[in-house]
């Protein structure tokens, strides 16, 4: 599936609107913001997440230009100077937290979790390309064993990398389940829409990449306003409205263009509608997860990101495998987008179980 690789390389850091690229950076970044802004951390975290769609404007365009006029290898080089500058700025501007750590670093738990997640995601990814059944089965077995050992270890360790109290209970399960499905939709949409545009309508890599720009513009237009409205309206309404718009966007993406619109214009409008839904749902679902354990903002950010990315990996792998096995990859992807419509609409009534919150933390 070389096309899948090409499209994945188009995705910039944060294109999905969530600080997942570089898991340590995402979790620690949220922790720094939450710690530094105190009672205003709900708005600060919302703004922090709303900055990421800007990468969704720049990244896909650069990715399309590189794929069209140069090589996909150039995509990896872009982050080198940016990373060097970010490290330098961070050393001088980030607050010093030395001496404030509580407990010990859970090395054993971190290794077990890493082995379990990598094995599971690698096995799932292999499903999209003529898999060796024995290798895939072995990876799933390794993942299951590692994750079982991780749960047992975490239950007995006071300073576990992921405290079990943060993922137990109905409320945590509902919020993290919502993040799993939302991640499957957001990451899957970002990775697969450019590929769908090429397979179904023959659009160029550059045109396909700019569809994510339309989505990013929709996110930016809504996420900032949603962030500052959360203290008045709470988390539930934005989540419900956001998931509804995302379902509409997925449905429009799957069907042929209407009203005489060109495929590119139709997909751009569909992407923008999906982006509006993401702009409403991401700040509210982010803060809803952190509200469950505000004293562990960094840990909850990491857990939330893990569930989102797991959902995204599952989506890309399953839809990639279905497209590879289908006589028409574009039609298979269109069906997959339609499947997401009821999945997202199911999240709308589920949001009433999310603990609502108004006012400052």
LINKA-V185689 format. One record per residue. RES is the residue in three letters. SS is DSSP state (~ for helix, > for strand, _ for the rest). PHI is phi in whole degrees, 0 to 359 (* if undefined). BURIAL is I if it has 9 or more other C-alpha atoms within 8 Angstrom, else O. Layout:
# LINKA-V185689
<<RES,SS,PHI,BURIAL> <RES,SS,PHI,BURIAL>>
This chain:
# LINKA-V185689
<<UNK,_,*,O> <UNK,~,298,O> <UNK,~,295,O> <UNK,~,298,I> <UNK,~,298,O> <UNK,~,302,I> <UNK,~,291,I> <UNK,~,299,O> <UNK,~,290,I> <UNK,~,289,I> <UNK,_,284,I> <UNK,_,277,I> <UNK,_,299,I> <UNK,_,82,I> <UNK,_,296,I> <UNK,_,276,I> <UNK,_,82,I> <UNK,_,223,I> <UNK,_,284,I> <UNK,_,269,I> <UNK,_,295,O> <UNK,_,75,O> <UNK,~,303,I> <UNK,~,297,O> <UNK,~,295,I> <UNK,~,296,I> <UNK,~,293,I> <UNK,~,293,I> <UNK,~,299,I> <UNK,~,296,I> <UNK,~,298,I> <UNK,~,297,I> <UNK,~,297,I> <UNK,~,297,I> <UNK,~,288,O> <UNK,~,283,O> <UNK,~,263,I> <UNK,~,56,O> <UNK,~,294,O> <UNK,~,262,I> <UNK,~,292,I> <UNK,~,298,I> <UNK,~,289,I> <UNK,~,296,I> <UNK,~,293,I> <UNK,~,297,I> <UNK,~,294,I> <UNK,~,305,I> <UNK,~,287,I> <UNK,~,287,I> <UNK,_,289,I> <UNK,_,298,I> <UNK,~,301,I> <UNK,~,300,I> <UNK,~,297,I> <UNK,~,289,I> <UNK,~,273,I> <UNK,~,281,I> <UNK,~,300,I> <UNK,~,299,I> <UNK,~,294,I> <UNK,~,298,I> <UNK,~,299,I> <UNK,~,296,I> <UNK,~,296,I> <UNK,~,297,I> <UNK,~,292,I> <UNK,~,280,I> <UNK,~,245,O> <UNK,_,221,O> <UNK,_,212,I> <UNK,_,297,I> <UNK,~,297,O> <UNK,~,296,I> <UNK,~,297,I> <UNK,~,287,O> <UNK,~,286,O> <UNK,~,300,O> <UNK,~,284,O> <UNK,~,295,O> <UNK,~,296,O> <UNK,~,297,O> <UNK,~,296,O> <UNK,~,297,O> <UNK,~,296,O> <UNK,~,296,O> <UNK,~,297,O> <UNK,~,298,O> <UNK,~,296,I> <UNK,~,298,O> <UNK,~,298,O> <UNK,~,264,O> <UNK,~,254,O> <UNK,_,290,O> <UNK,_,294,O> <UNK,_,276,O> <UNK,_,252,O> <UNK,_,297,O> <UNK,_,86,O> <UNK,_,257,O> <UNK,_,292,O> <UNK,_,246,O> <UNK,_,84,O> <UNK,_,251,O> <UNK,_,288,O> <UNK,_,273,I> <UNK,~,292,O> <UNK,~,299,O> <UNK,~,297,I> <UNK,~,297,I> <UNK,~,294,O> <UNK,~,298,I> <UNK,~,295,I> <UNK,~,298,O> <UNK,~,298,I> <UNK,~,296,I> <UNK,~,291,I> <UNK,~,296,I> <UNK,~,296,I> <UNK,~,295,I> <UNK,~,291,I> <UNK,~,295,I> <UNK,~,298,I> <UNK,~,294,I> <UNK,~,295,I> <UNK,~,294,I> <UNK,_,295,I> <UNK,_,275,I> <UNK,_,211,I> <UNK,_,20,O> <UNK,_,286,I> <UNK,_,272,O> <UNK,~,302,O> <UNK,~,294,O> <UNK,~,294,I> <UNK,~,298,I> <UNK,~,297,I> <UNK,~,296,O> <UNK,~,295,I> <UNK,~,294,I> <UNK,~,296,O> <UNK,~,300,I> <UNK,~,298,I> <UNK,~,297,I> <UNK,~,297,I> <UNK,~,297,I> <UNK,~,288,I> <UNK,~,296,O> <UNK,~,297,I> <UNK,~,296,I> <UNK,~,297,I> <UNK,~,296,O> <UNK,~,296,I> <UNK,~,294,I> <UNK,~,293,I> <UNK,~,255,O> <UNK,_,251,O> <UNK,_,298,O> <UNK,_,253,I> <UNK,_,297,I> <UNK,_,299,I> <UNK,_,233,O> <UNK,_,302,I> <UNK,~,300,I> <UNK,~,293,O> <UNK,~,274,I> <UNK,_,234,I> <UNK,_,267,O> <UNK,_,94,O> <UNK,~,295,O> <UNK,~,297,I> <UNK,~,297,I> <UNK,~,298,I> <UNK,~,294,I> <UNK,~,296,I> <UNK,~,289,I> <UNK,~,295,I> <UNK,~,299,I> <UNK,~,294,I> <UNK,~,297,I> <UNK,~,293,I> <UNK,~,296,I> <UNK,~,294,I> <UNK,~,301,I> <UNK,~,285,I> <UNK,~,290,I> <UNK,~,293,I> <UNK,~,298,I> <UNK,~,297,O> <UNK,~,297,I> <UNK,~,279,I> <UNK,~,259,I> <UNK,~,297,I> <UNK,~,301,I> <UNK,~,295,I> <UNK,~,298,I> <UNK,~,298,I> <UNK,~,284,I> <UNK,~,290,I> <UNK,~,273,I> <UNK,~,237,O> <UNK,_,69,O> <UNK,_,289,I> <UNK,_,285,O> <UNK,~,303,I> <UNK,~,293,I> <UNK,~,298,I> <UNK,~,297,I> <UNK,~,295,I> <UNK,~,289,I> <UNK,~,298,I> <UNK,~,290,I> <UNK,~,295,I> <UNK,~,299,I> <UNK,~,295,I> <UNK,~,297,I> <UNK,~,297,I> <UNK,~,297,I> <UNK,~,295,I> <UNK,~,297,I> <UNK,~,296,I> <UNK,~,250,I> <UNK,~,297,I> <UNK,~,297,I> <UNK,~,296,O> <UNK,~,297,I> <UNK,~,304,I> <UNK,~,279,O> <UNK,~,266,I> <UNK,~,300,I> <UNK,~,292,I> <UNK,~,268,O> <UNK,~,257,I> <UNK,_,80,I> <UNK,_,266,I> <UNK,~,290,I> <UNK,~,299,O> <UNK,~,299,I> <UNK,~,295,I> <UNK,~,297,I> <UNK,~,295,I> <UNK,~,297,I> <UNK,~,294,I> <UNK,~,294,I> <UNK,~,296,I> <UNK,~,297,I> <UNK,~,297,I> <UNK,~,298,I> <UNK,~,299,I> <UNK,~,296,I> <UNK,~,296,I> <UNK,~,294,I> <UNK,~,298,I> <UNK,~,285,I> <UNK,_,269,O> <UNK,_,295,O> <UNK,_,302,I> <UNK,_,245,O> <UNK,_,60,O> <UNK,_,73,O> <UNK,_,284,O> <UNK,_,287,O> <UNK,~,305,I> <UNK,~,296,I> <UNK,~,297,O> <UNK,~,297,I> <UNK,~,292,I> <UNK,~,295,I> <UNK,~,296,I> <UNK,~,299,I> <UNK,~,294,I> <UNK,~,296,I> <UNK,~,297,I> <UNK,~,298,I> <UNK,~,297,I> <UNK,~,300,I> <UNK,~,298,I> <UNK,~,294,I> <UNK,~,297,I> <UNK,~,278,I> <UNK,~,274,I> <UNK,~,293,I> <UNK,~,300,I> <UNK,~,288,I> <UNK,~,290,I> <UNK,~,301,I> <UNK,~,290,I> <UNK,~,297,I> <UNK,~,293,I> <UNK,~,291,I> <UNK,~,296,O> <UNK,_,293,O> <UNK,_,211,I> <UNK,~,298,O> <UNK,~,282,O> <UNK,~,238,O> <UNK,~,300,I> <UNK,~,295,I> <UNK,~,296,I> <UNK,~,294,I> <UNK,~,298,I> <UNK,~,296,I> <UNK,~,295,I> <UNK,~,301,I> <UNK,~,296,I> <UNK,~,297,O> <UNK,~,294,I> <UNK,~,297,I> <UNK,~,290,I> <UNK,~,298,I> <UNK,~,299,I> <UNK,~,294,I> <UNK,~,296,I> <UNK,~,299,I> <UNK,~,299,I> <UNK,~,298,I> <UNK,~,292,I> <UNK,~,292,I> <UNK,~,291,I> <UNK,~,298,I> <UNK,~,294,I> <UNK,~,295,I> <UNK,~,293,I> <UNK,~,294,I> <UNK,~,275,O> <UNK,_,270,O> <UNK,_,290,O> <UNK,_,230,O> <UNK,~,299,I> <UNK,~,297,I> <UNK,~,294,O> <UNK,~,298,I> <UNK,~,291,I> <UNK,~,299,I> <UNK,~,298,I> <UNK,~,298,I> <UNK,~,297,I> <UNK,~,295,I> <UNK,~,298,O> <UNK,~,291,I> <UNK,~,301,I> <UNK,~,293,I> <UNK,~,299,I> <UNK,~,289,I> <UNK,~,292,I> <UNK,~,296,O> <UNK,~,291,I> <UNK,~,298,I> <UNK,~,290,O> <UNK,~,295,I> <UNK,~,296,I> <UNK,~,289,O> <UNK,~,274,O> <UNK,_,284,I> <UNK,_,301,O> <UNK,_,275,O> <UNK,_,209,O> <UNK,_,231,I> <UNK,_,85,O> <UNK,_,283,O> <UNK,_,288,O>>
